Amino acid sequence: MIPTSISVDPAIGTTIVLAQAPAEPHGAEHMASTPGEHGAAFPPFDASTYASQLIWLALTFGALYFIVSKFALPRLANIVEGRAERIEGDLAEARRLRAESKAAGEAYEKAQADARARANAIAAEARDAVAKQAEENRKTLDAELAAKLEAAEAQIAATKQAALGNVRGIATEAAAAIVERLTGAAPAPAEIEQAVDASLAR
Amino acid sequence: MAGAIDPIHQFAITPVLGPVTNSAVFMILAVAGVSALLLIGSRERALVPGRLQSLAELSYEFVRGMIHQTAGKHGMVFFPLVFSLFMFVLFCNLLGLIPGSFTVTSHIIVTFALALLVILTVIGYGFAKHGLGFLKLFVPHGVPGYILPLVVAIEVISFLSRPISLSVRLFANMLAGHITLKVFAGFVTMLSAALGGVGLVLGILPLLLTIGITALEFLVAFLQAYVFALLTCMYLNDALHPGH
């Protein structure tokens, strides 16, 4: 039997149990400090184990804190922050490339617009030149035609003059012949010419 | 055979080798497990993490997010402490779920020591950072003068009860969970021992229940580690910003 009478002080109780354990038939099963089976000390409230637990806790938790703060967290921070930086860098690079391609696209469109404008200018110029040439051609042609028309008019006038001159000679001769037949005497040529001119002038 | 199932026996502290007790063995295992996960997981430093690295990073970002949310940017001073506490408690809780193992956190002295570590850190850092201004923690703003003594008394009591509630919550959850598991698992063998074949069939019921409770205990193991770390963050936030 376990000496429950002394278990008022758990520490003493345990030492006594430990000392008596071999003599007890069931001692091996109960393993040292199990007065809890008899309701004396529930293991979590058995103060005799506190010192050992606290020492082990201090040792192990201290070691864990050391490992965590000196090795684990810096390494993990390195990995996580490194990845964040890497991703941020990649994103920045992607943004830069996008801006670059956008600028290139704009430059291309600008070049295209310039080329189109230049082509339009050249076409307009050519059109203007052709129109100007045509105008010039038309003008020279007009001038030529006008000159020809003038020449023809002059010739007509000359011919008319010549014809009018011939009419006077014929009229004079006819008048002289008529007067000679009527009067039997040939009139003076000067009188005839005077008379003809007078009637022509009328 | 009868009476062989003692749901309390699993909590007994027994020497394994010299001064090394079963509790010490599981504390060492927990620290070794956490260290192995973190150090092996962070060994390759891969841009695209493998399984172990993912787990290590997940725990890192989980605890970091927790501190950021509760204590803000300045709370990162306590990152190693909160991280160590969370991982230690989590691994102790989870290792305790292995059948036949020992649960370090089912002992009030361990959880109380951890809670005391948190509260002493709060007090020490609070006074070091704010001097007597840390006492503003106990004097909320906008309280009329005539009820101020009462409010201050309540605040002081609530502050002093924190280490107790923090430690008892974890301890009691672990203890109760393991006792429940042991009792229901014990029913299986007791039924078959007492009733033979019929008991074997009837034993299926507590067996199913044991499976369900085991799943629940895994949740509790994680949840209690999370709650412990979260409350630690909130208490540490008081040390950082005592003016509410």
Interface residues (C-beta under 8 A of the other chain):
Chain A: M31 A32 S33 T34 G36 E37 F42 P43 P44 F45 D46 T49 Y50 S52 Q53 L54 W56 L57 A58 T60 F61 A63 L64 Y65 I67 V68 S69 F71 A72 L73 R75 L76 A77 N78 I79 V80 G82 R83 R86
Chain B: D6 I8 H9 F11 A12 I13 T14 P15 P19 T21 S23 A24 M27 I28 A30 V31 V34 S35 L38 L39 G41 S42 R45 L47 P49 Q53 A56 E57 Y60 E61 F79 P80 L81 F83 S84 M87 F88 V104 S106 H107 I108 I109 V110 A113 L114 L117 F171 L175
